[in-house]
Amino acid sequence: MSETILEIDDLSTQFFTSEGKVNAVHGFDLELERGEVFGIVGESGSGKSVTALSLMDLVESPGRITSGSVGYRNPSFAENMRTSYPDAVDGDLVDLRAIPEDARRSLRGTAFSMIFQDPESSFNPSLTVGEQIAEAVEVQQRATAMPRSGRAKTRGPEYSLGSYLMSMALPSKRYVTESSRARAIELLETVGIPDPAQRADEYPHEYSGGMLQRAMIAQALASEPDVLIADEPTTALDVTIQAQILDLLNELQAETGMTILLITHNLGVVARMCDRVGVMYAGEIVERGTLEDVFDDTVHPYTKGLLGSVPDLEGTADRLQAISGNVPSLLDHEMGDRCYFADRCPKAMDTCLEKPRSFDVDADGRHSVTCYLAEENYDPDRALEEGRFASEGAVSDVGGDSQ
Amino acid sequence: MISDRMTSNLKQTFKESFLPKIGLVLLLAIILMAIFAPLLATHDPTRTGHYADTGSPYPPMGHSYETQIAQDGDIVDIEVHPTSEHILGTNNVGQDVFSRFVYGARVSLLVALLGTALALVIGVPVGLVAGYYGGRIDDTLMRSADIMLAFPGLVLAMALVGVFGSTPIQVPDPIVMAGFAEGMPESIPIPGSVTVVAGLVIWVWFARVARGEALSLRNQEYVKASKSFGMPNRRILTKHILPNSLTPIIVLATIQVAAVILLEASLAYLGFSGTTLSWGYEIERGQDLLRTRPWISMFPGVGIMLTVIAVNLLGDWFRDALDPNIEGDERGV
């Protein structure tokens, strides 16, 4: 087991709506190892995207991260933080929730970067693609020119208002330097855009969806992040392009050794890309383990349901086994204290009325499941009667899958 | 902020369509007229109808203007119809309407353009910052803007003029001083406080429009994406938010230029402007005589109309050229 780069513990993000608190993500635990590809799968409304935004600290009002810690392992960053915030630093690990917002945000780009779902809307239509990527390069170059500790305390002179106005008035004081531009073209080449020098001067509407997704990957890579969060990177693309983008991500990952957190609802994508996978349901990971553990040695009925709902090309064409029902209400006061999947679970038993803890399936502790079935076998005599939860009327889709 | 693409688009749209050319020619003509007013004016615009024998600018007691004109040959200049001497006639105190039209352009344009510019400079940053950051910053900025909105514009303007005083700044006229124009006023009255007041009264509208734009733009995916790779907020504001909110702001600015001309006119009418040499003042002056001597207020009115049309045509040109959503054939029709 290599060292962890990210240790997320008990992360909760709530949305404060007029109907009440919505637990989009709650009690989320995850340890990411350096250089691995970790997949998060789950249906719409299970809190995948909010998890990604929470890690980037991009959750917007009315949402707020209410508890938990996000440990980020980086010796030099830890060194810089140690003097100012000794409480937040533990060895090489810095708890990002315990340091001020400014310091946390300075890690955006340099430590974490993100690829978004819809490439078309993730570029400003009125600026050239090259310009927007050069912008990301510029951020990285300024960050390296200025050590993180300095950035954390005060914004450097480069960001002062005076130099800012100068940069708008004088061409020689341009914010984005020529070298950043050259690097942007290089990046476009890396992600496989043909004729990058010329394409850099084109506008997003002149790109195809797949090309834009490549350009967005270039933008995310510009700052050489340690962790790349890919939020449904292929959902908006057609199938042939999907494969290309995934291959590209694989190549880049092998080249740079970065860690990828891949968020998707597509099990095929997970099978193709990931080393480990976590299945997310109602704001928490219910089953996690290596690809083999989760796909071949499935324990949680929800994971089984997900796997059963994928069409099998070779098998006999039975009807797909859809999971009945909907994602449960994530409203705080409606969630109660039970297994959230119990009302849809074909194997719900009386014990499921109490919230299960995380059980280890194997001795090595790498495959864990939040379900009593890990410890005991299904007993039909103890099954919950049909419609046990129907009266609660709690089935409404209020998940914050996308904002 | 102004990219190569913007300038090339501006050029292209300008070439392709006819209306921006009209707008530009009109506005340039009006601006040139304002600058070279002493050379164009045929009479001293401030000199009232004179009485050769009394030296008084007013008709003798007990006589109306018309009887004076009919009975007394000395009273030559009062309310005459357009003639070769006074090509646009004279007003009710015997001043040359054409000369006042030419000079009035100075005050009206100066106040309108500078006032709007001031409002832009105050309102747009306030609105963008309020809309982009939201929360307490938004509340603080926009509630203070609402305080401004709570007063009717004219009342607020009068109150502010009361604070700043209304004395115009007298600036020596370089053309007259250089000796190119004989018999013209030696100094130009610049109603500085009215300009500032106009800016202070209308910045709120720019703030509100800019805030609305920022509010919708900050939720764009590309803003989120920019944040995700560490782009500083200030940079996002100038790179993404400001350029994309320019279109409605430009359109609003063209409307506000006209509004400021009228605001200045109202202030001049009420005696708050500090100068009587503006288009607005002339319109108000001729308002009672509209039926019998329409030329007094008609020509300054035409001046305001042409300025507003010119500015609007230019505004349309900017909009067509800068809005990425308007493509190809729709442009400059």
Contacts between the chains, C-beta under 8 A, distances in Angstrom:
chain1	res1	chain2	res2	distance
A	56	B	227	7.8
A	56	B	228	5.5
A	58	B	224	6.1
A	58	B	227	6.0
A	58	B	228	6.4
A	60	B	219	7.9
A	61	B	134	7.0
A	61	B	135	7.3
A	105	B	230	7.3
A	106	B	230	7.2
A	107	B	230	7.9
A	108	B	227	6.7
A	108	B	228	6.1
A	108	B	229	6.5
A	108	B	230	4.0
A	109	B	228	7.3
A	109	B	229	4.0
A	109	B	230	3.0
A	109	B	231	7.8
A	110	B	230	6.5
A	112	B	228	7.7
A	113	B	228	6.3
A	113	B	229	5.5
A	114	B	225	7.4
A	114	B	228	4.1
A	114	B	229	7.8
A	116	B	221	5.8
A	116	B	224	7.0
A	116	B	225	5.7
A	116	B	228	7.7
A	118	B	221	6.2
A	121	B	220	6.8
A	121	B	221	4.1
A	121	B	222	6.7
A	122	B	221	4.5
A	122	B	222	5.4
A	122	B	224	7.8
A	122	B	225	4.5
A	123	B	222	5.5
A	123	B	225	7.6
A	124	B	220	7.8
A	124	B	222	4.6
A	124	B	239	7.9
A	124	B	240	5.4
A	124	B	244	7.2
A	125	B	324	5.0
A	126	B	5	7.7
A	126	B	243	6.0
A	126	B	244	6.2
A	126	B	324	4.7
A	127	B	3	7.4
A	127	B	239	7.4
A	127	B	240	7.9
A	127	B	243	8.0
A	128	B	5	7.6
A	132	B	222	7.8
A	135	B	226	7.3
A	135	B	231	6.2
A	135	B	235	7.7
A	135	B	239	7.0
A	136	B	229	4.4
A	136	B	230	7.8
A	136	B	231	7.4
A	139	B	229	6.0
A	139	B	230	4.5
A	139	B	231	5.9
A	139	B	232	8.0
A	140	B	230	7.8
A	143	B	230	7.1
A	155	B	232	7.4
A	159	B	232	5.6
A	159	B	234	6.6
A	159	B	235	7.8
A	161	B	234	7.7
A	164	B	234	6.6
A	164	B	238	7.4
A	168	B	1	5.5
A	168	B	238	7.1
A	175	B	235	7.2
A	203	B	324	7.8
A	216	B	225	7.2
A	219	B	225	7.2
A	219	B	229	6.3
A	220	B	228	7.6
A	220	B	229	6.5
A	222	B	229	6.6
A	223	B	229	5.4
A	223	B	230	6.3
A	403	B	219	7.9
